[in-house]
Structures are given as C-alpha cells and as structure tokens.
Amino acid sequence: MIDLSRTRVALLAEIEAPTSGGPRYDITDPEVLNADACVELRGHSRGALFRPLKVTLSERFAAVPRLVLIRDLLMPLRHALGNAAKHGNGRDRTKAIMVELVMTAKGALITVTDEGDGFEVGSLVERLHQHETYFVNHGDGFRNFHRASSTVTWEDGGRTILLCFRPAFADRSTPWMKTPTSTPRSVGRSIRHGSGRASPRTCPSSVLGKRSSRPAMPT
C-alpha cells in the first residue's frame, strides 16, 4: 500500500531495526538468511539485481505463503527495479541502481535508488486515487504498489522508493525464518555471472537511519 506519510526512520522502527550501526553482510553470506542483516547491492539492470535478491528473500521468508511473498514483496521489488532502470535511469547502462536491504526478525526494508532526475510523487499518487491515467502504461505499476500489503513510499524527490515488508505472523513466538545450512549456490551464481554484474557491498551506516503446485516466480 502506498503511504507517503511514512518515513525511513518509521519503517525501520516498524521492523525493529537498529537506528545506527548493525551487522553488515555480503548477500552470499549464509547469515543473511537468518540473522539481522544489512546488505547493499549496486548494478545496472533489473535482472542482475533481482535474481540474487529473489533467491535470498525467498529463502529468508520461506515460511511465508508463496502467493503472499510474490504479491507483497517480490513483485513490488521487481517493479521498483524496472522503474529505476527504465524511467529513472532512462535505460542508460552507465547509470547505476543502488539497493539497500535491511532484514530483521520482523521483516525487511528495501530501498531502490536510481540516478535520474526524480519525479513529483504526490501528484501522481493523487491521480492514482482519482482513477486517472498517467504514464504510457496507465499507471499499472503504481496500482500494483498500492495493492500490495507492504508499505510503499518515496524519498529524495522520487529517486528512492522504500518497500517495507512485514509478514502477518511476524509477531508470533514461533520462528518463521529458514535456518540455512549453506549458502544458496544460486545466489553466488547470480552475483558472479548475472547480466550487468551486480556488485554486493556492505551497507553504509546511513541505511539504518535517515539517509539525506507453486505459482510461477517473477524473473
């Protein structure tokens, strides 16, 4: 659901992430699947970034019903990465897309930042609420964000989208995260050989505070 009143600080508090400092990991580290973790990825295409993120998030939230995970986390993330590459960076492969991922026992906060000029978020969301069309695809991307149960908002003049995912049963005492036995090999392959060569990096401390039958999976 789109909620422009929500801020990075508030969303971090919602998943009970620390406000400063904290564990930082490479996305290929097995601890990412179970511990409180912060990861940063940098790439130039949706595919190069989405592949390792999809594997990690699917493993991390393995207990979440598949359709829920796709609708509320993976599909919005795929749209966000696609928008950053297509609309934000104008398909310019010299421009980067930065992804910051913070995960705790309560959920995940993912931010996607492009190097574009940004856009007027408020007016487009208002047009969505008024059932008006905008952009060449009639605003389907924004409607998909609004249908998801995850909280969606923007900062930095529309250059950064924030997706906050909290499983409905995150407050239960029963552990719901998968305990890894080894690093998922598909994550390593995606990082090393993915188109666009997404580069894993550790998170800057600013990510933890204000930063001026299975259904088919999205790919």
Disulfide bonds with the S-S distance in Angstrom:
Cys38-Cys203 2.25
